[in-house]
Amino acid sequence: MMTCFEIYNDVKVQDRKGLMITKHCTACMLRYKIIVLGLLITLSILVLPLVLPPLPPPPLLLLLVPVFIMLLLFLLAFLPSSLPNIAAFIP
């Protein structure tokens, strides 16, 4: 696999500014943009709770919403399906 710095022998394309760049180079730039975006989100998750004032606790019903969603998912996972057995029809 080629690294981002091995941009020779790639198909050349024109970007919006008219500069010739390689498709591999654009894929690497996209990868770096995703990494930088992830780092910025992680940094904001770490710093914002220290800067913002504490919030009051949410109402009790709002705290139970994830519990109800998890119970529904368990029920859907373990209840038998009403669909016919498709594997029986395959010769």
N, C-alpha and C positions, 0 to 999 in steps of 0.2 A: 504494500500500500504506500502511495506517495504521501510525503509530508507536505505541509503547507508551504514550505520553502522551496520545494521542487516543482516550480511552475513551468518548466520547459516541457516541450512536446505535448502541450495541452491545446485544445481548440481555442482560438482567440475569438473574443466577442467584444462588441463596443458597449460601454456603459452609457448612462444618460449624458455624461459630459463629453462623450466622443473619445474617451481614452480607451486604448486597447488593453484589455485585461483577460485573464484566462478564466474558464469556467471553474477550474479547481480553486483558483484564488477567491472567486466569489463564494464558493462553498465554505472555504476557510473563514472568510469574513463573517458569513452567517453564523458559523459555529462560535466565533469569538464574540459576536453580538449577543448570542444566547447565553454564553458564559458570563459576560459582563452584566446582562440583565438579571441573571440568577444571583450574582454577587450583590447587586444593588438591592434586590428584594430581601436577601438575607441580612444585609446591613441595616435596612430599614426596620426589619422585624426585631433586630437586636437593639437598635438605638431609640426608636419611637416610644416604647414603653418607659424608658428612662426619662424622656422629655415631657411626654403628655401627662396630664393629671390623672389620678386614678378615677375609674368610673364606678358608679354604684352597681351592685349586683343586679342581674336581670330578674324578672319575675319567675316564679317557680314553674309555671307552665312552659315558659320558653326554655328552661333548663331540661325539661322532660322530652322535648322534641327529638333530640338524637336518640334517646332511649326507645321511643316509639318507632322511629325509623329502623333501628336495629332489630326490634321485635318483628316488624313487618318483613324485613329481609330474611330473618330466620324462618318465619312461617312460609315464605315463598320458596325458600331453599329446600325445606324438608317436607312440604306437602306433596302428595303424589300429583303428577300431571294428568290432565284430562285428555291430552293428545294421544292418538293411537301410537302403538309401537311401530315406528317407521322401519326399524331393522328387520322386522318380520316380513316386510314386503320386498326386500332386496333379495334377488335370487343368488 
